[in-house]
Amino acid sequence: MAFWNWKLFESVNKPVFFISAFLIFSSVLAAAFFSRDAGALFGSLQSGVVARFGWLYVLSVAIFLVFIIGLAMSSFGEVRLGPDASRPDFSYLSWIAMLFSAGMGIGLMFFGVAEPISHYFAPPTIEGGTADAAREAMSITFFHWGLHAWAIYAVVGLSLAYFGYRKGLPLTIRSSLYPLLGERIYGPIGHAVDIMAVVSTLFGVATSLGVGVMQVNAGLNHLFGLPDNDLVHMLLIISITAAATISVVAGLDAGIKRLSEINMILAVCLLLFVLLAGPTLFLLQAFVQNLGGYFSSFVSRTFSLYAYEPNDWISDWTLFYWAWWIAWSPFVGMFIARISRGRTIREFVVSVLLVPSGFTFLWMTVFGNSAILFDMEGVVSLGQMVVDDMPVALFQFLEALPLSAIASFLGTGLAITFFITSSDSGSLVIDIITSGGDREPPVWQRVFWAVTEGVVAAILLLAGGLAALQAASLISALPFTLVILAICWGLYQALRDERARKVSHRVASSLPMESFGVSWKQRLRSILQFPKREQAEKFLADIARPALLEVMRELKSRGMEARVEEQKNIVRLIATNGADGSYPFDYAIYLRSYEVPGFAMSELKAKPDKVHRFYRAEVYQSEGGDPYDVISYSQDQLITDVITQYDRHRYYLHMVS
């Protein structure tokens, strides 16, 4: 039997899975064996990309921010990410904890002290080491870690959640391009987009894991005198990878959700400790003033490229950050989408932009302003420390506080949990993409990608190829910038078309169910029954498929282009008029499983401690809207429903033409 037909690989999207794995391992081997040459090559390419296309990064990030805020403020903000009746899968606190831990967690540990100190001693246009430099340092730090970064994540995450949960498309990056590419998202173009997302995600997570291990080792060395060498690095990678693997195998609810909540609690504890043990009144005053400085320079910094006063600072900092956030957006955006079903667009945008940014601003103020103040007052000298050994700077700063051992212990523990949540979140995202959008990918695949992240990080850390890999990840941000711009346009088109569809449905004629033979008794029976999987599969094979084939043949006989497609648990009819295929009629029937509600258990005589599931045959259409169950329909009734929806589709085409 051919390798790609093995039963083990039935659940994967084979082109995406195998090509991604090949590119990852071949790139890692090249970076490991030719680390110096690879580092020089990718470093040169990165510098060239930033120098020539820095204007594109700056303009694109500004567009992303304006676009996402505009959606939230418009009538589109009321659209729910899922059927209109859906509600969030996770509590607000759990949701915030997960998106924050995946998005920027470890970066705050690494740069919370280092970046403000760096800008304080070397600001872009003024003299360093002054009060003005301190204000400038915090304003720049807020700018790099604030709304712009989360706007990039929000655009990708919102589009994925919209097309995945409201349109019924696979939860993969390619689905965001459906309004532009149509059915071609299932072909080579779609595969290429998903492969780019997988490779970028794994390289980004593996690079952060490798670099972050040095942060953890610095903490353990500071606390317990543990040696800082390759052997300890390898042991830490193995331990963190094992913990991340256990978490991702446990699933979103039992693993990643719980760990993210613990992560958030530890972060708040460390933040409060530094706030209360440090110069509390000064920090509160500085936080308010930092916010004012951030917003007063918001527009000018958004579009600034220092064109009239050229220097390397913009490339080393702002453009580096914009490229890094864009390179990470497939990972973070996909993860945010996975946990955001049931939120409205307005709730999604406001929360994703403001809540993590607000916490980040407070964190950077508490750690950054304290570090600057300590340095100004001669309590501890951090400037050269940041240059010589950035991971150690955090612990040198904490040493200046009372009960520093407790603070360092908290900091080390937080760094470890941040790494684990980043790794297991990245593994889950890659699992979903390489399995074609399956939101519950198989366990073996989760283990494979979690272990691969650790192996890649370990090899490159030993061989010295991390710098090359990081540069390669940042280079990938350039083509993905164009992809995100296309995602913005596609999402706007889809939302506009959905609004037109709703108008067309209000005014177009619609037949009551009784008029095509669905009696009230039949409707009541469909409400009270809880079909098993076998019944649902029989409906799909014996009723749905023949009905759609019958309609397809009739459409073809009248000069239309039509086809019926079948996948596992899906049968769909797609029809176009041959002249303009950009708005096809897409009538898809999905088998969806649900947990039997508690009030029905007595009727089914089920054991209360056993989870029972039932199936619905839900109709999804390309224009969106709420799915509805047709599992009780006869073949004629289903055909009549298809024709009714086709009539509405024709009126919808009239509205958008």
Secondary structure, 3 states (H helix, E strand, C coil): CCHHHCHHHCCCCHHHHHHHHHHHHHHHHHHHHCHHHHHHHHHHHHHHHHHHHHHHHHHHHHHHHHHHHHHHHCHHHHCECCCCCCCCCCCHHHHHHHHHHHHCHHHHHHHCCHHHHHHHHCCCCCCCCCHHHHHHHHHHHHHHHCHHHHHHHHHHHHHHHHHHHHCCCCCCHHHHHHHHHHHHHHCHHHHHHHHHHHHHHHHHHHHHHHHHHHHHHHHHHHHHCCCCCHHHHHHHHHHHHHHHHHHHHHHHHHHHHHHHHHHHHHHHHHHHHHHHHCCHHHHHHHHHHHHHHHHHCHHHHHCCCCCCCCCCHHHHCHHHHHHHHHHHHHHHHHHHHHCCCCCEHHHHHHHHHHHHHHHHHHHHHHHHHHHHHHHHCCCCCCHHHHHHCHHHHHHHHHHCCCCHHHHHHHHHHHHHHHHHHHHHHHHHHHHHHHCCCCCCCCHHHHHHHHHHHHHHHHHHHHHCCHHHHHHHHHHCHHHHHHHHHHHHHHHHHHHHHHHHHHHHHHHCCCCCHHHHCCCHHHHHHHHHCCCCHHHHHHHHHHHHHHHHHHHHHHHHHCCCEEEEEEECCEEEEEEECCCCCCCCEEEEEEEEEEECCHHHHHHHCCCCCCCCEEEEEEEEECCCCCCEECCCCCHHHHHHHHHHHHHHHHHHHHHHC
